[in-house]
Amino acid sequence: MTDIDQAKQAVREQVWRRLIDGGGAPADSYGKIPGFYGSEATAEQLATLDEWRRAGTVKANPDWAQLPVRVRALKDGKRVYMAVPRMASPQPFYLLDPKALTISPEEAADKKGAAQVARRVGVEEVEPIDIVVCGSVAVNRSGARIGKGAGYSDLEVALLIEAGLVTEKTVIVAPVHELQVIENDIPETEHDFSVDYIVTPGEVIACPNRRRPRGLVWDDLTPEKIAAIPVLAQRKPA
């Protein structure tokens, strides 16, 4: 691990313990994107944003903590692109179209339901994204964030940036528990992106320091990582 990797992991360890010991999430949230208590309220807070009301397309991670946001998006008539877990498909996104659902939004927005009824789509089939909902372990008020360390959110956003689907008009939000919002600096590298809003059960925090990569940072990817993710293997520069 590099010094930055070690520093990021130290932040994760601190926040997982703080969140679980503080009663913000069950003990099995350790090592994961935390399934925090109050996630339904974050969906309600997010829905108060003008950017949410205007949005037609939402890209979301598949974690349990963001399930209420995915459900709310479908109920509000928004198309949802949900990442296939671990990007383990040449078509790395599920398309959930509220106009075409044959099951309830609650069922469709769940990972198992999406796998049954959603169509998998490649990057070239995705429409421009209005809002990105990203799972996070820790965030600070400047907008820096880190996930659990697997790097899938960074890769998904980078792919969509390269395709011109995540642009300066796209809003990135992190729904989290308030115990996940820290005052410390969060280490950042070239491939990291920041969030425009942090949404907790009790408030919406606007973040001032927008930071986005230009696209995929191949030097940060190991051969093993590239080989394990079909959409990266297809795009790897010669």
Summary of the structure (lengths in Angstrom):
residues: 238
radius of gyration: 16.7
end to end distance: 26.7
largest distance: 49.4
contacts: 780
relative contact order: 0.17
helix: 40%
strand: 16%
